[in-house]
Structures are given as structure tokens and as C-alpha cells.
Amino acid sequence: MKVGVMSTGPTLENYLGAQAKRSGYLLIVDLDSMRYLAVQNRIQTLHGPATGKLFAQVLVQNSVDAVLAGSFDPDIRQMLCKAGLKVIRHDRGITYRILEELRKTCQSAVS
């Protein structure tokens, strides 16, 4: 499973982004291997309905299955759902620890 994680920085040791639109980085993480790609968040400075569409396109182009952040603007959430992506909201924490929790949850759901 690939997860798009909104983060305050470019590594898994940074904190989960409080809000999808305002987070500095998008980490595209493969939960099986924990390998990731860090991309600067291009939607930070955008406004309007095109913001959610652009964000969803980036995620779909990177074969992401779900998106993780502290919160999501309603327009962004709507576009993500339309694109078929699962939206996961989580409280604050270090990205790596949150992903480990998610990974364990996914593994136990499969078992």
C-alpha cells in the first residue's frame, strides 16, 4: 500500500502535517518497505477549487492508495474521494511512528 503523508519536513522523522494544504512536504511512502519519496508541497500557495484537483492528480500519478494528514480542507477532501483515495486523519505525531501504527493495522486487517 502506498500512502501520501503530509509532513512538516522531508524525512519520516519529521512531524505529521497539521493540515494537508499547509504542510511543507508530501511524502509518498510504500508501507511494505517504508521507502519514500519526498516532494515539496506545491499546493501551499494555491487557492480555489483547482487546488484539490492538482493535489489529487499528484497522488494518483504516484499510485497512492491513501492520504494521511492532521486535517483536510473540505474541497481537497472531496477531490481526494472523487479520485478514489482513502483519506486518513490522524492527530499530531512523528511521521514514522504514525506509519508504523498504520502498517500494523493494515497487517492485522489482512491476517
N, C-alpha and C positions, 0 to 999 in steps of 0.2 A: 504494500500500500504506500502510495506517495502522498505526503501531506505538505501543504503550503503553510508555513508558520510565519506569522508576523512577529518580528523581533526588533529589539532596540539596537542590535548590532549584528555584525556579520558572522558570528560564531554561535554554536549551540550553548556556550557558556553565558551568553547574554540573556537578558530578561525577555519574557513574552511581551509583545507589544500590547499596550492597553487598548488601542483601537486600530482596526485594520488600516484605515486611511492614513492615520498619523504615524504609524510605525516606520522607522527608518529603513528596515530591510525586510525582504521576503526570503525566507529560507525554504528551499524545496528539498524535502527530506524523504529518503527511502527508509521506511520504518524497519524493514528487514535487515538492512546492512548499516543503517544510521549514517550513510554517506549523504552529503548535502551540497547544494549549490547556493551561494549567497548572491542575491540580486538587490541592488538599491531599489527602494520603493518608488516607482515612477508616478504613482497617483497622488503622492503627498501634496502636490501643488495644484492639482486639478479640481474643478468644481463642476457640478451638474450631472445629468444622467449618463454622460459618456464615461464618467469615472468608473462606475460599476462595470460597465461593458468592457472597458480596457483591462481592468483588473481580472475579470473572468477569462478574457482571452489569453492573458499571460499564463494563467493557471492551466487552462485547457491545453495550450501549446506545450506545456511542460508535463502533460499527462498526470496532473494532480487529481487525486480522488476526493480529498477533503481539505478544508482550510481551518486553521486554528488561530484564534486571537482572543483578546480580552473582551472586545465587543465589536459590533459591526453596524455601520450606518444602515438604515432601512433600505435605501436604494442599492447599496452594494450587496446586502444580504439577498435581496430579490434577484439580482443578476446572477449571483452565485448559484442560487437554487434553480433558476432557469437553465443554467449551464449544466445542471445535474451534479453539482458538487455538494458534498456534505459540509455543513457549517458547524464547527465545534467552538463553543465559547468556554473559556477557562479563566479562572482568576489568576492573579499575578504569580510569578514564579520563574525559576531559571528554566530556559527552554529545554535543555537536556533532560531535566527531571520530569517535566510535563510529558515529554515524548516517551520516556521510559514507562510512565503510568499508562499512556495511551497504547503503547506496544503490548504491555501485559494484558490490558483489557481486550485488545484485538485477539491476542493469542488464546485467552480463555474463552472467548466467544466462538472460536474455531474448534477448540477441543471438545 
